[in-house]
Amino acid sequence: MNSRSEAARRVGRVFSLERTVTIAVVAIVCWQLFIPPILGLADNGDFARLTVFFDLTHAPTDRADRYFGFLTRHYVVDAAEARKYSPPGFISSELLFIAGPVAINRFLGKTSFDLLELGAVHVVVFAACAFFLLFASKPFAGPVRTSAIILGVIAFTDIAYIAYFNSFYGESATFLFFMAVAGCAYGAMSSGRRRIVWLVAYFAAVTAFLLAKYQNIVLLPVFLFFGGLLVKRWGEVRYFRSYLVFSLIACFGGYQFYISSPDVISDAVLYNSVFNGVLVDSPTPEDDLSALGLDRAYAKYAGSTAFEPNSLRFNDEFVRKFRDSVTIGGVSRFYVERPGRLLSALNRTVARAFQLRAALGNYEKSAGYPPLSVSRSWAMWSSIRAAILPRNLWVVLTIGILYLALLSRRWVRNKERLARLNLEWCALIPVMALAQLFVITVSDGVLDLIKHAYLFNLLFDSMLVAMGAQLLASLAGTSKAKETESEPS
């Protein structure tokens, strides 16, 4: 009998919830990304910002085959050609993932690159981050966590999130490093030893997350705030000193990263922010241009983008005046001083962001699908969410308020400090979501909005998963209570 019990315990350890879920997640993701027809995401023109560091460019020469319609799997080494499409200087922590397989190829003497090699790196890191997050959150085990894991697997292995793994977009780094930040946060919360190590790991993960995309920098104050909550709970001066040092380093690094953006990219972002954002549905575009310090005659370019052949961005005289007059801070003030316009713009962003699937092809051309075809093989979450949820700002605010209300109720009822710290971490999710919503509304206009809303959707879905888990756990508890009551005494 004892030998059977010991065998059962060994099986339980081998097939723990954390290992089983990680294996399931890897299987789902590999099935989507590596089993033909291979899925990924077509290039919208942004790949060159990172591939130029490695002298890589598309193998296909036809523009229609390179951009938007089809996933391009093969790239060739051609430094001169690579620099035609983007100057080096754009920084992202996604470069860390690209560097490994590229270095191996160079060591082997290859002059080409298969995108699936990068996809494999992303999947390996995804599996490690998933296991790390599950393991770090074990101290919070219970019905709510179990339900959240089940719903989370369905939501975050959806092709809307996973397709980015077979691409050079920075959204992959955003996803993976956010998982790492969450894992470090849970590990730091529950750790009684090596707290300095956890604090270093937390800030390292935060830094990598912030460097994934420029729009992530806005979340730095949120992560600093939670770091402060951690050291306050630990209650020792030495931890507070370390926290101050790491915070100053993070702030300095974030600032340097922000100002490192190449002029050509900053100009494009600002141009789209004004002409493809502020002016898109403006009732008085001339007055808006005047308020931003620009010539009223430019109103005829309302709705244009920075990448159109006839864009004003390619006019040197305009660019000089534009740089002197317009900043992201100025556009932000424009919206803040006009609350009605801000709400309208936020509502416009939500309406587009809730589609989840960017207008970029998922298939290789050789798979035989038409251009811009998207896969529905594992898109349950994104399809149901897009079909059910009304696409307006008030839905986001209502869900955020309900989410915070549920957390507040649990926080008041639970007096245990560790549990409260967990709830306080969770309460920062809607704050981050709203910050992202504001940033992409102000800085991106409507062009490519679905892709830029990746992090917003990730955070919003985290709230939906948490609320769904709470509901499932409550229903399971109610059902169990009824069964107990119905048993004969």
Secondary structure by P-SEA (a helix, b strand, c coil): caaaaaaaaaaaaaacaaaaaaaaaaaaaaaacccccbbbbbbccccccccccccccccccccccccccccccbbbbbcccccccccccccccaaaaaaaaaaaaaaaccccccaaaaaaaaaaaaaaaaaaaaaaacccccaaaaaaaaaaaacccccccccccccccaaaaaaaaaaaaaaaaaaaaccccaaaaaaaaaaaaaaaaaacccccccaaaaaaaaaaaaaaaaccaaaaaaaaaaaaaaaaaaaaaaacccaaaaaaaaaaacccccccccccaaaaaaaacccccccccccccccccccccccaaaaaaaaacccaaaaaaaaaacaaaaaaaaaaaaaaaacccccccccccccccccccccccccaaaaaaaacccccaaaaaaaaaaaaaaaaaaaaacccaaaaaaaaaaaaaaaaaaaaaaaaaaccccccccccaaaaaaaaaaaaaaaaaaaaaaaaaaaaaaaaaaccc
